[in-house]
Amino acid sequence: MAQNRNPINVAVLGATGAVGQRFVQLLQGHPWFRIAELVASDRSAGQRYGEAVRWVLPGNPPADLAERVVLPLDADVQSPLVFSALPADIAQTIEWRLAETGHVVCSNASAYRMHEHVPILLPEINAPHAALVRVQRQKYGWGTGGLVTNSNCTSAPVAMAFAPLRQFGIAAAQLTSLQAVSGGGYPGVPSLDILDNVIPFINGEEPKLEAEPRKMLGALAGERIAFLDYAASATCTRVPVLDGHLVSVAVRFYEAVSEEQIVAVWRDFRGPEPVPSLPSAPPQPVIYHSAPDRPQPRRDRDAGSGMATVVGRLRPCPVIGGWKFLALAHNTVRGAAGCSILNAELLVAEGLAG
Ligand SMILES: NC(=O)c1ccc[n+]([C@@H]2O[C@H](COP(=O)([O-])OP(=O)(O)OC[C@H]3O[C@@H](n4cnc5c(N)ncnc54)[C@H](OP(=O)(O)O)[C@@H]3O)[C@@H](O)[C@H]2O)c1
């Protein structure tokens, strides 16, 4: 059993960034994984991690890792498992190369999310998509290598809230996001732009929110994923919140569905085995909050240790002809590092990594 084995060495690429720091925090004391290598840009390489990082999370960087020397991107990474929190353009070259050389890469970057042989994993909703790692090995001769991604941070709560609703036949969705500043990385949006303000544009975000959940909610069909077919229209905004992306959703179904049915399928939703027993899986992936003013980022982003999606304000939508609700997830935990770690746990449990 993976639980009884020696810890698997992991590397964190982009370890000094907003998501990289979250990896460092969440991997402290992880039962299966041990950080062996920290990698960042030439700006940071050669310095102690504690010097190179501008720590934006509570407290300080873990003392042992603070002394670790940051490696450059061209270092000969030894760890079999690699967590990537690199900008997409940098990830484009390095992630494929690492997979080719036998590493299993769990990426947060968008570079390969839409590649036909790369899954966007959210284990509770699409664990079978992990089988694409076998397709990669066979097609590209990667040996022990592989490449999986997690979604854009805003796609995560939408895909999670939709997964239990798939059975009613999703026909159309209107999505408006209110995204936290940490979603833009560090230093992110200048304070003089975001304080006392809402920015009604995030470069490149709306096409991701329209397409990624459709891939995530799709079915594995041979060597690729058949996307779930529904019409989607997204508007993405940046709001002066530190962490936690809130999405206002209106959805129309092919079937007539009651409020009680929707609440029941959200409440009862669980991932398939072995997902609920993985170390980072929350006990309840979707939490329905019945209070009229929830979910709220500050109050609800840490539900399920930041791994749950909190939904609420469910009510009929006369315009779309269906239902509308709010969905919230912690963008650097479930929307990034936490999901990536859960993805890696799934791969280990399925014998695809480690
Ligand atoms: N923030 C979120 O909520 C979120 C959610 C989901 C996905 N993502 C994705 O995750 C990735 C990281 O996002 P982030 O928010 O953590 O960004 P960030 O705060 O800007 O951090 C970027 C990291 O990449 C490193 N880096 C930059 N250029 C590099 C280069 N040429 N070579 C090697 N390392 C380089 C930086 O190192 P230095 O410090 O040394 O410059 C830093 O460690 C992005 O692809 C982003 O789209 C982010």
Ligand as a Chemical Component Dictionary entry (heavy atoms), coordinates in Angstrom:
data_LIG
# 
_chem_comp.id                   LIG 
_chem_comp.type                 NON-POLYMER 
_chem_comp.pdbx_formal_charge   0 
_chem_comp.three_letter_code    LIG 
# 
loop_
_chem_comp_atom.comp_id 
_chem_comp_atom.atom_id 
_chem_comp_atom.alt_atom_id 
_chem_comp_atom.type_symbol 
_chem_comp_atom.charge 
_chem_comp_atom.model_Cartn_x 
_chem_comp_atom.model_Cartn_y 
_chem_comp_atom.model_Cartn_z 
_chem_comp_atom.pdbx_ordinal 
LIG N1  N1  N 0  -2.461 31.716 -8.650  1  
LIG C1  C1  C 0  -3.457 30.853 -8.867  2  
LIG O1  O1  O 0  -4.501 30.879 -8.151  3  
LIG C2  C2  C 0  -3.347 29.811 -9.943  4  
LIG C3  C3  C 0  -4.339 28.839 -10.020 5  
LIG C4  C4  C 0  -4.272 27.848 -11.003 6  
LIG C5  C5  C 0  -3.214 27.851 -11.871 7  
LIG N2  N2  N 1  -2.244 28.810 -11.790 8  
LIG C6  C6  C 0  -1.117 28.717 -12.718 9  
LIG O2  O2  O 0  0.020  28.303 -11.962 10 
LIG C7  C7  C 0  1.225  28.875 -12.525 11 
LIG C8  C8  C 0  1.936  29.669 -11.453 12 
LIG O3  O3  O 0  1.100  30.733 -11.033 13 
LIG P1  P1  P 0  1.475  31.695 -9.823  14 
LIG O4  O4  O 0  0.212  32.426 -9.549  15 
LIG O5  O5  O -1 2.139  30.938 -8.747  16 
LIG O6  O6  O 0  2.556  32.676 -10.537 17 
LIG P2  P2  P 0  3.726  33.550 -9.848  18 
LIG O7  O7  O 0  3.358  33.942 -8.464  19 
LIG O8  O8  O 0  4.041  34.610 -10.833 20 
LIG O9  O9  O 0  4.977  32.526 -9.755  21 
LIG C9  C9  C 0  5.694  32.110 -10.911 22 
LIG C10 C10 C 0  6.808  31.159 -10.513 23 
LIG O10 O10 O 0  7.473  30.712 -11.698 24 
LIG C11 C11 C 0  8.858  31.060 -11.622 25 
LIG N3  N3  N 0  9.348  31.461 -12.937 26 
LIG C12 C12 C 0  8.984  32.543 -13.673 27 
LIG N4  N4  N 0  9.702  32.590 -14.810 28 
LIG C13 C13 C 0  10.543 31.531 -14.781 29 
LIG C14 C14 C 0  11.550 31.048 -15.661 30 
LIG N5  N5  N 0  11.853 31.681 -16.810 31 
LIG N6  N6  N 0  12.227 29.926 -15.307 32 
LIG C15 C15 C 0  11.959 29.301 -14.153 33 
LIG N7  N7  N 0  11.018 29.714 -13.262 34 
LIG C16 C16 C 0  10.323 30.809 -13.592 35 
LIG C17 C17 C 0  8.951  32.197 -10.619 36 
LIG O11 O11 O 0  10.266 32.204 -10.073 37 
LIG P3  P3  P 0  10.975 33.546 -9.531  38 
LIG O12 O12 O 0  10.323 33.889 -8.218  39 
LIG O13 O13 O 0  12.383 33.102 -9.357  40 
LIG O14 O14 O 0  10.795 34.601 -10.564 41 
LIG C18 C18 C 0  7.878  31.773 -9.627  42 
LIG O15 O15 O 0  8.403  30.779 -8.767  43 
LIG C19 C19 C 0  0.761  29.717 -13.720 44 
LIG O16 O16 O 0  0.850  28.940 -14.907 45 
LIG C20 C20 C 0  -0.690 30.016 -13.387 46 
LIG O17 O17 O 0  -1.471 30.295 -14.528 47 
LIG C21 C21 C 0  -2.281 29.783 -10.829 48 
# 
loop_
_chem_comp_bond.comp_id 
_chem_comp_bond.atom_id_1 
_chem_comp_bond.atom_id_2 
_chem_comp_bond.value_order 
_chem_comp_bond.pdbx_ordinal 
LIG N1  C1  SING 1  
LIG C1  O1  DOUB 2  
LIG C1  C2  SING 3  
LIG C2  C3  SING 4  
LIG C2  C21 DOUB 5  
LIG C3  C4  DOUB 6  
LIG C4  C5  SING 7  
LIG C5  N2  DOUB 8  
LIG N2  C6  SING 9  
LIG N2  C21 SING 10 
LIG C6  O2  SING 11 
LIG C6  C20 SING 12 
LIG O2  C7  SING 13 
LIG C7  C8  SING 14 
LIG C7  C19 SING 15 
LIG C8  O3  SING 16 
LIG O3  P1  SING 17 
LIG P1  O4  DOUB 18 
LIG P1  O5  SING 19 
LIG P1  O6  SING 20 
LIG O6  P2  SING 21 
LIG P2  O7  DOUB 22 
LIG P2  O8  SING 23 
LIG P2  O9  SING 24 
LIG O9  C9  SING 25 
LIG C9  C10 SING 26 
LIG C10 O10 SING 27 
LIG C10 C18 SING 28 
LIG O10 C11 SING 29 
LIG C11 N3  SING 30 
LIG C11 C17 SING 31 
LIG N3  C12 SING 32 
LIG N3  C16 SING 33 
LIG C12 N4  DOUB 34 
LIG N4  C13 SING 35 
LIG C13 C14 SING 36 
LIG C13 C16 DOUB 37 
LIG C14 N5  SING 38 
LIG C14 N6  DOUB 39 
LIG N6  C15 SING 40 
LIG C15 N7  DOUB 41 
LIG N7  C16 SING 42 
LIG C17 O11 SING 43 
LIG C17 C18 SING 44 
LIG O11 P3  SING 45 
LIG P3  O12 DOUB 46 
LIG P3  O13 SING 47 
LIG P3  O14 SING 48 
LIG C18 O15 SING 49 
LIG C19 O16 SING 50 
LIG C19 C20 SING 51 
LIG C20 O17 SING 52 
# 
